[in-house]
C-alpha cells in the first residue's frame, strides 16, 4: 500500500527563536499571523494529526485544521535540558553536549537519544498506513477532508503538524540515512515535508514553504 504523509513544521515562537531544548510555549503574535496567512495553502488530507505541544496545537488551529493529537509525534525528550537554551547547556555541560552531538546513542540529558527518537518516529511512520482511519480534515478551503474519495485503508493522505526534530527524524528513517545526517537537515517554520511510499521504500519531497503561492 502506498501512503502519503505530509509533515508541517510549526510556526515560529519564542522557544524556537531562542534555540531552547524542547521548549514549549504558544505562538507569539508574529507566528500566529504567519500561520493564519498560510491557511489557504494547506494540502488536502483524509486525516489530520499534530504533535501534543502547545505550538503544534496553536499552529494547527491557526491553519484551520481539525487535528487529533498524536503522542508518537511529541518533541525530542530532553530530560533535564528541557526548556534550557543551547548556549546555557553548552557552558554548564560541554562534555555532555559534545556527546549528544557526536554519539547517536548518547542521552546525557536523561531523555531520549537520537537513535531512540528516530526509532520512535520511524515506528509511527512505518505504521502510518494502519492509522489512516476516519476523516478529520481541515475546514472550508483549507484542505477539506475527502471522505468520498476513499477511506484510510485505501492509503488516503495524512497531514501532521510536527516538531522540526520529529520531521528530521522521520526523514532520516524514511531514507535510511546514517543517524548523523540528522544534524545536516534544516526544517524551517511552516514548511511541508512530504514522504510517500511504504515501510522500507519511501520517497521524499523536501520542505517547501507553506504559503498561498505554493499551492497544494
Buried (B, 14 or more C-beta within 10 A) or exposed (E): EEBBBBBBBBBBBBBBEEEBBBBBBBBBEEBBEBBBBBBBBBBBBBBBBBBBBBBBBBBBBBBBBBBBBBEBBBBBBBEBBBBBBEEBBBEEBEEBBEBBEEBBEBBBBEBBBBBBBBBBBBEBBBEBBEBBEEBBBBEEEBBBBBBEEEBBEEBBBBBBBBBBBBBBBBBBBBEEBEBEEBEEBEBEBBBBBBBBBBBEEBEBEEBBBBBEEEEE
